[in-house]
Amino acid sequence: MSRVPAFLSAAEVEEHLCSSSLLIPPLETALANFSSGPEGGVMQPVRTVVPVTKHRGYLGVMPAYSAAEDALTTKLVTFYEDRGITSVVPSHQATVLLFEPSNGTLLAVMDGNVITAKRTAAVSAIATKFLKPPSSEVLCILGAGVQAYSHYEIFTEQFSFKEVRIWNRTKANAEKFADTVQGEVRVCSSVQEAVAGADVIITVTLATEPILFGEWVKPGAHINAVGASRPDWRELDDELMKEAVLYVDSQEAALKESGDVLLSGAEIFAELGEVIKGVKPAHCEKTTVFKSLGMAVEDTVAAKLIYDSWSSGK
């Protein structure tokens, strides 16, 4: 008799992954294993992206196997441009499938939106732990969407900032963010105002042209660049990309998918996993950029953790 897979809604995923901080230890291990090559036991290709040209959309397929967790997953994610602020349909939608690696049986179908938001924020927090200036007091978030909320949650859990600022192209969304989250957040009217003197900057926007310019960034600041996941999209200008020490999650993916990397001609210094392993230094005394594109193995780690928690509670 075939096994009926579990179906976990967004609420159930949230219940079993109550804090993004739970992901930090296994994600650090997964990132280090990925950067170890085949002996690290992480098997994942660069994501396949299918354009839905008639509707200005994309379908991404992200499979991975992690030997450390003995976990096999694939994520299906759609992204549609120009949803508009009044659309009830989110720009990104995702589903994660978890398989039994010994025989290929489908174990679970999970809402992937919560997984994506929380694992992305957790990886940014890992990068920030290694790369932020020693005395970091001001956090700036550019963007006020789902990723802004997930990043704020884990960054205020993991770090002690004296001031948090936010900017969004639609100011009302930034004001809503400030009114919704716990803790005081200063809403800024421009990117330049928001980033002035900031120690850590997170860019989680839908920008296709640079919005953050090197001349505005405090020397020694750390930037987590999370948006602009297409080869012709940008969030950061050439000056910032070329003058900062550039870290990525996957060098192969960055050289295929990141407009910030490709169009600036910036040189990649290291993968984050290499820093975690200690084979490449964390230049926290310099201006640093972590270009996050998101990797399938991050979804694998999160899905396995959620499924194990769900299974134990049945």
C-alpha positions as a Markdown table, in Angstrom:
| # | Residue | x | y | z |
|---|---|---|---|---|
| 1 | Met | 0.0 | 0.0 | 0.0 |
| 2 | Ser | 1.4 | 3.4 | -0.9 |
| 3 | Arg | 1.9 | 5.9 | 1.9 |
| 4 | Val | -0.2 | 9.1 | 1.9 |
| 5 | Pro | 2.1 | 12.1 | 2.2 |
| 6 | Ala | 1.6 | 14.6 | 4.9 |
| 7 | Phe | 0.4 | 18.1 | 3.9 |
| 8 | Leu | 1.7 | 20.8 | 6.2 |
| 9 | Ser | 0.0 | 24.3 | 5.8 |
| 10 | Ala | 1.8 | 27.6 | 6.5 |
| 11 | Ala | 0.4 | 27.6 | 10.0 |
| 12 | Glu | 1.7 | 24.1 | 10.7 |
| 13 | Val | 5.1 | 24.9 | 9.3 |
| 14 | Glu | 5.2 | 28.0 | 11.5 |
| 15 | Glu | 4.2 | 25.9 | 14.5 |
| 16 | His | 7.0 | 23.4 | 14.0 |
| 17 | Leu | 9.5 | 26.1 | 13.1 |
| 18 | Cys | 8.5 | 28.6 | 15.8 |
| 19 | Ser | 11.9 | 30.4 | 15.7 |
| 20 | Ser | 14.3 | 31.0 | 12.8 |
| 21 | Ser | 17.1 | 30.7 | 15.4 |
| 22 | Leu | 16.5 | 26.9 | 15.5 |
| 23 | Leu | 17.8 | 26.8 | 11.9 |
| 24 | Ile | 21.1 | 28.4 | 12.6 |
| 25 | Pro | 23.2 | 25.4 | 13.8 |
| 26 | Pro | 22.0 | 23.0 | 11.1 |
| 27 | Leu | 22.3 | 25.7 | 8.4 |
| 28 | Glu | 25.9 | 26.5 | 9.4 |
| 29 | Thr | 26.7 | 22.8 | 9.0 |
| 30 | Ala | 25.0 | 22.6 | 5.6 |
| 31 | Leu | 26.7 | 25.7 | 4.3 |
| 32 | Ala | 30.1 | 24.4 | 5.4 |
| 33 | Asn | 29.3 | 21.0 | 3.8 |
| 34 | Phe | 28.2 | 22.6 | 0.6 |
| 35 | Ser | 31.5 | 24.5 | 0.4 |
| 36 | Ser | 33.4 | 21.3 | 1.0 |
| 37 | Gly | 32.6 | 20.0 | -2.4 |
| 38 | Pro | 31.5 | 16.4 | -3.0 |
| 39 | Glu | 33.0 | 15.1 | 0.2 |
| 40 | Gly | 30.6 | 17.4 | 2.1 |
| 41 | Gly | 27.7 | 15.3 | 0.9 |
| 42 | Val | 25.5 | 18.1 | -0.5 |
| 43 | Met | 24.2 | 17.5 | -4.0 |
| 44 | Gln | 22.4 | 20.3 | -5.6 |
| 45 | Pro | 22.4 | 21.9 | -9.1 |
| 46 | Val | 21.9 | 25.6 | -9.7 |
| 47 | Arg | 18.2 | 26.2 | -9.8 |
| 48 | Thr | 16.3 | 25.7 | -13.1 |
| 49 | Val | 14.2 | 28.8 | -14.0 |
| 50 | Val | 11.4 | 28.6 | -16.5 |
| 51 | Pro | 10.1 | 32.0 | -17.8 |
| 52 | Val | 6.3 | 32.3 | -18.0 |
| 53 | Thr | 6.8 | 35.1 | -20.5 |
| 54 | Lys | 3.1 | 35.8 | -21.3 |
| 55 | His | 2.4 | 36.7 | -17.7 |
| 56 | Arg | 5.8 | 38.1 | -16.6 |
| 57 | Gly | 6.5 | 35.3 | -14.3 |
| 58 | Tyr | 9.0 | 32.6 | -13.5 |
| 59 | Leu | 8.9 | 29.0 | -12.1 |
| 60 | Gly | 12.0 | 27.9 | -10.3 |
| 61 | Val | 12.9 | 24.2 | -9.4 |
| 62 | Met | 15.4 | 23.7 | -6.6 |
| 63 | Pro | 16.3 | 20.0 | -5.8 |
| 64 | Ala | 18.9 | 19.0 | -3.2 |
| 65 | Tyr | 20.1 | 16.0 | -1.2 |
| 66 | Ser | 22.0 | 16.4 | 2.1 |
| 67 | Ala | 23.9 | 13.3 | 3.3 |
| 68 | Ala | 24.3 | 14.8 | 6.8 |
| 69 | Glu | 20.5 | 14.9 | 7.3 |
| 70 | Asp | 19.9 | 12.0 | 4.8 |
| 71 | Ala | 17.2 | 14.3 | 3.4 |
| 72 | Leu | 16.0 | 14.7 | -0.1 |
| 73 | Thr | 13.8 | 17.7 | -1.2 |
| 74 | Thr | 12.8 | 19.9 | -4.1 |
| 75 | Lys | 11.2 | 23.3 | -3.9 |
| 76 | Leu | 8.9 | 24.7 | -6.5 |
| 77 | Val | 8.8 | 28.5 | -6.4 |
| 78 | Thr | 7.0 | 31.0 | -8.6 |
| 79 | Phe | 7.7 | 34.7 | -8.9 |
| 80 | Tyr | 5.6 | 37.1 | -10.8 |
| 81 | Glu | 6.5 | 40.8 | -11.4 |
| 82 | Asp | 4.3 | 43.8 | -11.2 |
| 83 | Arg | 1.7 | 42.4 | -8.8 |
| 84 | Gly | 1.0 | 45.9 | -7.5 |
| 85 | Ile | 0.4 | 47.0 | -4.0 |
| 86 | Thr | -3.3 | 46.1 | -4.1 |
| 87 | Ser | -2.8 | 42.5 | -5.3 |
| 88 | Val | -3.9 | 39.8 | -2.8 |
| 89 | Val | -1.6 | 37.3 | -4.5 |
| 90 | Pro | 2.0 | 37.4 | -3.2 |
| 91 | Ser | 4.8 | 37.9 | -5.7 |
| 92 | His | 6.5 | 34.8 | -4.5 |
| 93 | Gln | 4.8 | 31.4 | -3.8 |
| 94 | Ala | 6.6 | 28.2 | -2.9 |
| 95 | Thr | 6.0 | 24.6 | -2.1 |
| 96 | Val | 8.6 | 22.1 | -0.7 |
| 97 | Leu | 8.4 | 18.4 | -1.3 |
| 98 | Leu | 10.2 | 16.0 | 1.1 |
| 99 | Phe | 11.1 | 12.5 | 0.0 |
| 100 | Glu | 12.2 | 9.3 | 1.7 |
| 101 | Pro | 15.8 | 9.2 | 0.3 |
| 102 | Ser | 16.1 | 5.4 | 0.5 |
| 103 | Asn | 13.2 | 4.7 | -2.0 |
| 104 | Gly | 11.9 | 8.0 | -3.3 |
| 105 | Thr | 8.5 | 7.9 | -1.6 |
| 106 | Leu | 7.0 | 11.4 | -1.1 |
| 107 | Leu | 6.8 | 12.0 | 2.7 |
| 108 | Ala | 5.4 | 15.5 | 2.9 |
| 109 | Val | 4.2 | 18.5 | 0.9 |
| 110 | Met | 4.9 | 21.7 | 2.8 |
| 111 | Asp | 4.1 | 25.4 | 2.4 |
| 112 | Gly | 7.3 | 26.8 | 1.2 |
| 113 | Asn | 6.7 | 30.5 | 1.9 |
| 114 | Val | 7.4 | 30.3 | 5.6 |
| 115 | Ile | 10.4 | 28.0 | 5.0 |
| 116 | Thr | 11.9 | 30.4 | 2.5 |
| 117 | Ala | 11.4 | 33.4 | 4.7 |
| 118 | Lys | 12.8 | 31.9 | 7.8 |
| 119 | Arg | 15.8 | 30.0 | 6.3 |
| 120 | Thr | 16.8 | 33.1 | 4.2 |
| 121 | Ala | 16.8 | 35.3 | 7.3 |
| 122 | Ala | 18.7 | 32.7 | 9.3 |
| 123 | Val | 21.4 | 32.5 | 6.7 |
| 124 | Ser | 21.7 | 36.3 | 6.7 |
| 125 | Ala | 22.0 | 36.2 | 10.5 |
| 126 | Ile | 24.9 | 33.6 | 10.1 |
| 127 | Ala | 26.7 | 35.9 | 7.6 |
| 128 | Thr | 26.2 | 38.9 | 9.9 |
| 129 | Lys | 27.5 | 37.0 | 12.9 |
| 130 | Phe | 30.8 | 36.5 | 11.1 |
| 131 | Leu | 31.0 | 39.8 | 9.0 |
| 132 | Lys | 29.4 | 42.6 | 11.0 |
| 133 | Pro | 31.6 | 45.3 | 12.6 |
| 134 | Pro | 32.6 | 44.4 | 16.2 |
| 135 | Ser | 30.4 | 47.2 | 17.7 |
| 136 | Ser | 27.2 | 47.2 | 15.7 |
| 137 | Glu | 24.5 | 49.6 | 16.9 |
| 138 | Val | 22.4 | 50.5 | 13.9 |
| 139 | Leu | 20.4 | 48.1 | 11.8 |
| 140 | Cys | 18.8 | 49.3 | 8.5 |
| 141 | Ile | 16.2 | 47.3 | 6.5 |
| 142 | Leu | 15.4 | 48.3 | 3.0 |
| 143 | Gly | 12.1 | 46.8 | 2.0 |
| 144 | Ala | 9.0 | 46.0 | 4.0 |
| 145 | Gly | 7.8 | 42.7 | 2.6 |
| 146 | Val | 7.8 | 39.2 | 4.0 |
| 147 | Gln | 11.6 | 39.0 | 4.1 |
| 148 | Ala | 11.8 | 42.2 | 6.1 |
| 149 | Tyr | 9.6 | 40.7 | 8.8 |
| 150 | Ser | 11.6 | 37.4 | 9.0 |
| 151 | His | 14.9 | 39.3 | 9.1 |
| 152 | Tyr | 13.7 | 41.7 | 11.8 |
| 153 | Glu | 12.5 | 38.7 | 13.9 |
| 154 | Ile | 15.8 | 36.8 | 13.9 |
| 155 | Phe | 18.1 | 39.8 | 13.9 |
| 156 | Thr | 16.5 | 41.3 | 17.0 |
| 157 | Glu | 16.7 | 37.8 | 18.6 |
| 158 | Gln | 20.4 | 37.2 | 17.8 |
| 159 | Phe | 21.9 | 40.8 | 18.0 |
| 160 | Ser | 21.5 | 43.8 | 20.2 |
| 161 | Phe | 21.0 | 46.9 | 18.1 |
| 162 | Lys | 20.3 | 50.2 | 19.7 |
| 163 | Glu | 18.4 | 51.5 | 16.7 |
| 164 | Val | 16.5 | 49.9 | 13.8 |
| 165 | Arg | 15.5 | 51.8 | 10.7 |
| 166 | Ile | 13.3 | 50.9 | 7.7 |
| 167 | Trp | 12.7 | 52.3 | 4.3 |
| 168 | Asn | 10.3 | 51.2 | 1.6 |
| 169 | Arg | 9.4 | 52.6 | -1.7 |
| 170 | Thr | 5.8 | 52.7 | -0.5 |
| 171 | Lys | 6.1 | 54.5 | 2.8 |
| 172 | Ala | 2.8 | 53.3 | 4.1 |
| 173 | Asn | 4.1 | 49.7 | 4.1 |
| 174 | Ala | 7.2 | 50.8 | 6.1 |
| 175 | Glu | 4.9 | 52.5 | 8.6 |
| 176 | Lys | 2.7 | 49.4 | 8.8 |
| 177 | Phe | 5.9 | 47.4 | 9.5 |
| 178 | Ala | 6.9 | 49.7 | 12.3 |
| 179 | Asp | 3.5 | 49.6 | 13.8 |
| 180 | Thr | 3.3 | 45.8 | 13.6 |
| 181 | Val | 6.6 | 44.5 | 14.9 |
| 182 | Gln | 7.7 | 44.5 | 18.5 |
| 183 | Gly | 10.2 | 47.1 | 19.3 |
| 184 | Glu | 10.8 | 50.6 | 18.1 |
| 185 | Val | 11.6 | 51.1 | 14.4 |
| 186 | Arg | 12.3 | 54.4 | 12.8 |
| 187 | Val | 10.7 | 55.0 | 9.4 |
| 188 | Cys | 12.9 | 56.8 | 6.9 |
| 189 | Ser | 11.9 | 58.9 | 3.9 |
| 190 | Ser | 14.8 | 57.9 | 1.7 |
| 191 | Val | 17.4 | 55.2 | 1.3 |
| 192 | Gln | 20.2 | 57.7 | 2.0 |
| 193 | Glu | 18.6 | 58.7 | 5.3 |
| 194 | Ala | 18.0 | 55.1 | 6.3 |
| 195 | Val | 21.6 | 53.9 | 5.7 |
| 196 | Ala | 23.5 | 56.9 | 6.9 |
| 197 | Gly | 25.9 | 55.6 | 9.7 |
| 198 | Ala | 24.2 | 52.1 | 9.7 |
| 199 | Asp | 26.5 | 49.2 | 10.8 |
| 200 | Val | 24.4 | 46.4 | 9.2 |
| 201 | Ile | 22.1 | 46.9 | 6.2 |
| 202 | Ile | 19.6 | 44.4 | 4.8 |
| 203 | Thr | 18.3 | 44.8 | 1.3 |
| 204 | Val | 15.1 | 42.9 | 0.7 |
| 205 | Thr | 13.5 | 44.8 | -2.2 |
| 206 | Leu | 12.0 | 44.1 | -5.6 |
| 207 | Ala | 14.4 | 46.6 | -7.2 |
| 208 | Thr | 15.7 | 45.9 | -10.7 |
| 209 | Glu | 18.1 | 48.9 | -10.6 |
| 210 | Pro | 20.5 | 50.0 | -7.9 |
| 211 | Ile | 18.9 | 51.6 | -4.9 |
| 212 | Leu | 21.9 | 51.5 | -2.5 |
| 213 | Phe | 25.0 | 53.4 | -3.4 |
| 214 | Gly | 28.5 | 53.0 | -2.0 |
| 215 | Glu | 28.9 | 56.7 | -1.3 |
| 216 | Trp | 26.1 | 56.5 | 1.3 |
| 217 | Val | 27.5 | 53.4 | 3.1 |
| 218 | Lys | 29.6 | 53.8 | 6.3 |
| 219 | Pro | 33.1 | 52.3 | 5.8 |
| 220 | Gly | 33.2 | 48.9 | 7.6 |
| 221 | Ala | 29.5 | 48.3 | 7.3 |
| 222 | His | 28.1 | 44.9 | 6.5 |
| 223 | Ile | 25.4 | 44.5 | 3.8 |
| 224 | Asn | 23.1 | 41.4 | 3.4 |
| 225 | Ala | 21.9 | 41.7 | -0.2 |
| 226 | Val | 18.9 | 39.5 | -0.5 |
| 227 | Gly | 16.8 | 40.9 | -3.4 |
| 228 | Ala | 17.7 | 41.1 | -7.1 |
| 229 | Ser | 17.8 | 37.3 | -7.7 |
| 230 | Arg | 17.9 | 37.6 | -11.5 |
| 231 | Pro | 21.0 | 38.2 | -13.7 |
| 232 | Asp | 19.7 | 41.5 | -15.0 |
| 233 | Trp | 18.4 | 42.9 | -11.7 |
| 234 | Arg | 20.4 | 45.1 | -9.2 |
| 235 | Glu | 20.1 | 46.5 | -5.7 |
| 236 | Leu | 23.7 | 47.7 | -5.1 |
| 237 | Asp | 25.7 | 50.0 | -7.3 |
| 238 | Asp | 29.1 | 49.3 | -8.9 |
| 239 | Glu | 31.1 | 51.3 | -6.4 |
| 240 | Leu | 29.7 | 49.4 | -3.4 |
| 241 | Met | 30.1 | 46.0 | -5.1 |
| 242 | Lys | 33.6 | 46.6 | -6.2 |
| 243 | Glu | 34.9 | 48.2 | -3.0 |
| 244 | Ala | 33.4 | 45.8 | -0.6 |
| 245 | Val | 34.7 | 42.3 | 0.2 |
| 246 | Leu | 32.2 | 40.1 | -1.5 |
| 247 | Tyr | 30.9 | 36.9 | 0.0 |
| 248 | Val | 28.2 | 34.6 | -1.5 |
| 249 | Asp | 26.3 | 31.5 | -0.6 |
| 250 | Ser | 27.2 | 29.7 | -3.8 |
| 251 | Gln | 29.9 | 31.0 | -6.2 |
| 252 | Glu | 28.4 | 29.0 | -9.1 |
| 253 | Ala | 25.0 | 30.4 | -8.6 |
| 254 | Ala | 26.2 | 34.0 | -8.1 |
| 255 | Leu | 28.0 | 33.8 | -11.4 |
| 256 | Lys | 24.9 | 32.7 | -13.1 |
| 257 | Glu | 22.0 | 34.4 | -11.3 |
| 258 | Ser | 23.1 | 37.6 | -9.6 |
| 259 | Gly | 22.9 | 40.8 | -11.5 |
| 260 | Asp | 24.7 | 42.6 | -8.7 |
| 261 | Val | 27.7 | 40.3 | -9.2 |
| 262 | Leu | 27.6 | 39.9 | -13.0 |
| 263 | Leu | 26.8 | 43.5 | -14.0 |
| 264 | Ser | 29.3 | 45.1 | -11.6 |
| 265 | Gly | 32.1 | 42.8 | -12.5 |
| 266 | Ala | 32.9 | 42.5 | -8.7 |
| 267 | Glu | 35.2 | 39.7 | -7.6 |
| 268 | Ile | 33.9 | 37.1 | -5.2 |
| 269 | Phe | 36.2 | 36.6 | -2.2 |
| 270 | Ala | 34.6 | 33.6 | -0.6 |
| 271 | Glu | 31.5 | 31.5 | 0.0 |
| 272 | Leu | 30.0 | 31.8 | 3.4 |
| 273 | Gly | 30.6 | 28.1 | 4.0 |
| 274 | Glu | 34.3 | 28.7 | 3.6 |
| 275 | Val | 34.2 | 31.3 | 6.3 |
| 276 | Ile | 32.3 | 28.9 | 8.6 |
| 277 | Lys | 34.9 | 26.2 | 8.0 |
| 278 | Gly | 37.7 | 28.7 | 8.7 |
| 279 | Val | 39.4 | 28.3 | 5.4 |
| 280 | Lys | 38.7 | 31.9 | 4.4 |
| 281 | Pro | 38.8 | 34.9 | 6.7 |
| 282 | Ala | 35.9 | 37.1 | 7.8 |
| 283 | His | 37.0 | 40.6 | 7.1 |
| 284 | Cys | 34.7 | 42.3 | 9.6 |
| 285 | Glu | 37.1 | 45.3 | 9.8 |
| 286 | Lys | 36.2 | 46.1 | 6.1 |
| 287 | Thr | 33.0 | 46.9 | 4.2 |
| 288 | Thr | 31.5 | 43.5 | 3.4 |
| 289 | Val | 28.6 | 42.3 | 1.2 |
| 290 | Phe | 26.9 | 39.0 | 1.5 |
| 291 | Lys | 25.0 | 38.3 | -1.7 |
| 292 | Ser | 22.3 | 35.8 | -0.8 |
| 293 | Leu | 20.6 | 33.9 | -3.6 |
| 294 | Gly | 19.2 | 31.1 | -1.5 |
| 295 | Met | 20.1 | 27.5 | -1.9 |
| 296 | Ala | 18.1 | 24.3 | -2.1 |
| 297 | Val | 20.0 | 22.7 | 0.7 |
| 298 | Glu | 18.7 | 25.4 | 3.0 |
| 299 | Asp | 15.2 | 24.3 | 2.2 |
| 300 | Thr | 16.2 | 20.7 | 2.8 |
| 301 | Val | 17.6 | 21.4 | 6.3 |
| 302 | Ala | 14.4 | 23.3 | 7.2 |
| 303 | Ala | 12.0 | 20.8 | 5.8 |
| 304 | Lys | 13.7 | 17.9 | 7.6 |
| 305 | Leu | 13.6 | 19.8 | 10.9 |
| 306 | Ile | 9.9 | 20.6 | 10.4 |
| 307 | Tyr | 9.0 | 17.0 | 9.4 |
| 308 | Asp | 10.9 | 15.5 | 12.3 |
| 309 | Ser | 9.1 | 17.8 | 14.7 |
| 310 | Trp | 5.7 | 17.1 | 13.1 |
| 311 | Ser | 6.4 | 13.3 | 13.2 |
| 312 | Ser | 7.4 | 13.3 | 16.8 |
| 313 | Gly | 4.1 | 15.1 | 17.8 |
| 314 | Lys | 1.7 | 12.8 | 15.9 |
